[in-house]
Amino acid sequence: MTDAGDVPIAAYGRRAAAAVIDLTIGMVAPAVILLALVTALTGVDLSEPGQTGIGLILVPVVPLYSALLHRFWHGQTLGKRLFSIAVRREDGSSIDFGQSYARSVLQLFLLTLFWPGVVDSLWPLRQAKGRSLHDLAAGTVVVSTRP
C-alpha cells in the first residue's frame, strides 16, 4: 500500500476489525449503561412506547471515546491498538483533539444514516490511500504501527 509520510497505510481488514471492537466499546457499552441508569433512576418502563432522550445524550458522548483516545493515546483506540494501527494527519503527524472529535462525530453521523455509513465503511476499498469519507473530511489517514 501507499504511505502516509513514511508509514505504511493500514490494511482494510485490520481497520475493519478494529472498528468492530471500537464501535462495541464506544457505542453499545455507553448505550447499555445509560439505559440501565435511566431505568434505575427514573423508573421508566423501557418496554412502553415513548421517548427517553437517550439518543440526545449519546450524540455528544459517544464520539468522546475515540476522540480522546486518538488524541492522547498516539492516535489509537483499544481496537486500533490491538490491530497495530493508528490515525494520523495526512503528513503522518499526530492529530489534535478538535480534528479527532470532528472525525468521530462525522463517522457517527454517517453510521446513524445507515447507507451513508455503509458507503463510508467501504470507501477505503476504492480509495488510493485507503481513506474513508470521514478521513477525507478530517484530513486523516489510518496507518500501520507495526515496524
C-alpha positions as CSV (number, residue, x, y, z in Angstrom):
1,M,0.0,0.0,0.0
2,T,1.0,3.7,-0.3
3,D,2.5,5.6,2.6
4,A,1.4,8.5,4.9
5,G,4.7,10.3,5.3
6,D,7.0,7.3,5.8
7,V,4.4,5.0,7.5
8,P,2.5,2.3,5.5
9,I,-1.3,2.6,5.2
10,A,-3.3,0.2,7.4
11,A,-4.8,-2.9,5.7
12,Y,-8.5,-2.8,5.3
13,G,-9.1,-6.0,7.3
14,R,-7.2,-4.7,10.4
15,R,-9.0,-1.4,10.1
16,A,-12.5,-3.1,9.9
17,A,-11.7,-5.5,12.8
18,A,-10.6,-2.5,15.0
19,A,-13.8,-0.7,14.1
20,V,-16.0,-3.5,15.2
21,I,-14.2,-3.5,18.6
22,D,-14.3,0.3,18.9
23,L,-18.0,0.5,17.9
24,T,-18.9,-2.1,20.6
25,I,-16.9,-0.2,23.3
26,G,-17.8,3.3,22.1
27,M,-21.4,2.9,21.2
28,V,-23.0,-0.2,22.6
29,A,-21.5,-0.1,26.1
30,P,-22.5,3.6,26.7
31,A,-26.0,2.9,25.4
32,V,-26.5,-0.1,27.7
33,I,-25.1,1.8,30.7
34,L,-27.2,4.8,30.0
35,L,-30.4,2.7,29.6
36,A,-29.7,1.0,32.9
37,L,-29.1,4.3,34.6
38,V,-32.3,5.8,33.2
39,T,-34.3,2.8,34.2
40,A,-32.9,2.7,37.7
41,L,-33.0,6.4,38.4
42,T,-36.4,7.3,36.8
43,G,-38.3,4.1,37.0
44,V,-39.2,4.5,33.3
45,D,-40.5,1.2,31.8
46,L,-38.5,1.0,28.5
47,S,-40.9,-1.6,27.1
48,E,-43.6,1.2,26.8
49,P,-43.5,3.4,23.6
50,G,-42.2,6.9,24.0
51,Q,-39.0,8.9,24.0
52,T,-36.3,8.6,26.7
53,G,-34.0,11.2,25.3
54,I,-31.1,8.8,25.5
55,G,-30.1,9.4,21.9
56,L,-29.7,13.1,22.5
57,I,-27.3,12.3,25.4
58,L,-25.3,9.7,23.4
59,V,-24.7,12.0,20.3
60,P,-22.0,14.2,22.0
61,V,-20.8,11.5,24.4
62,V,-20.1,8.5,22.0
63,P,-17.5,10.4,19.9
64,L,-15.5,11.2,23.0
65,Y,-14.3,7.6,23.3
66,S,-12.4,7.7,20.0
67,A,-11.6,11.5,20.1
68,L,-9.9,11.4,23.5
69,L,-8.0,8.2,22.8
70,H,-6.9,9.2,19.3
71,R,-5.6,12.5,20.7
72,F,-4.0,11.3,23.9
73,W,-3.0,7.7,23.1
74,H,-0.9,8.2,20.0
75,G,-3.8,8.1,17.5
76,Q,-5.1,4.8,18.8
77,T,-8.2,3.4,20.4
78,L,-8.3,0.0,22.1
79,G,-9.3,-1.7,18.8
80,K,-6.6,0.1,16.9
81,R,-4.0,-0.8,19.4
82,L,-5.0,-4.4,19.2
83,F,-4.5,-4.4,15.5
84,S,-1.4,-2.2,15.4
85,I,-2.9,0.8,13.5
86,A,-3.3,4.5,14.3
87,V,-4.9,7.6,13.0
88,R,-2.6,10.3,11.7
89,R,-2.7,13.6,9.7
90,E,-2.1,13.2,6.0
91,D,1.6,14.1,6.6
92,G,2.0,11.4,9.2
93,S,1.9,13.7,12.3
94,S,-0.4,13.3,15.3
95,I,-3.9,14.7,15.2
96,D,-5.3,17.2,17.7
97,F,-8.4,16.9,19.8
98,G,-10.6,19.1,17.5
99,Q,-9.7,17.1,14.4
100,S,-10.2,13.8,16.2
101,Y,-13.6,14.9,17.6
102,A,-14.8,16.2,14.2
103,R,-13.7,12.9,12.6
104,S,-15.5,10.9,15.2
105,V,-18.7,12.9,15.0
106,L,-18.8,12.7,11.2
107,Q,-18.3,8.9,11.4
108,L,-21.1,8.5,14.0
109,F,-23.4,10.8,11.9
110,L,-22.8,8.7,8.8
111,L,-23.4,5.4,10.7
112,T,-26.7,6.7,12.1
113,L,-27.9,7.3,8.5
114,F,-27.1,3.6,7.7
115,W,-26.5,3.6,3.9
116,P,-24.1,6.6,4.1
117,G,-22.4,4.6,6.9
118,V,-22.1,1.6,4.7
119,V,-20.6,3.7,1.9
120,D,-18.2,5.3,4.4
121,S,-17.1,1.9,5.7
122,L,-16.5,0.5,2.2
123,W,-14.9,3.7,0.7
124,P,-11.3,2.7,1.7
125,L,-11.5,-0.3,-0.6
126,R,-11.6,2.1,-3.6
127,Q,-9.6,5.0,-2.4
128,A,-5.9,5.1,-3.2
129,K,-4.7,5.7,0.4
130,G,-7.4,3.5,2.0
131,R,-9.2,6.6,3.4
132,S,-12.9,6.6,4.4
133,L,-15.2,9.6,3.8
134,H,-14.7,10.7,7.4
135,D,-10.9,10.5,7.0
136,L,-11.1,12.6,3.8
137,A,-13.2,15.2,5.5
138,A,-10.9,15.3,8.6
139,G,-7.6,15.2,6.6
140,T,-6.6,12.0,8.3
141,V,-5.3,8.6,7.3
142,V,-5.1,5.2,9.2
143,V,-1.6,3.8,9.2
144,S,0.1,0.6,10.4
145,T,2.2,1.0,13.5
146,R,4.0,-2.4,13.0
147,P,7.7,-1.9,12.3
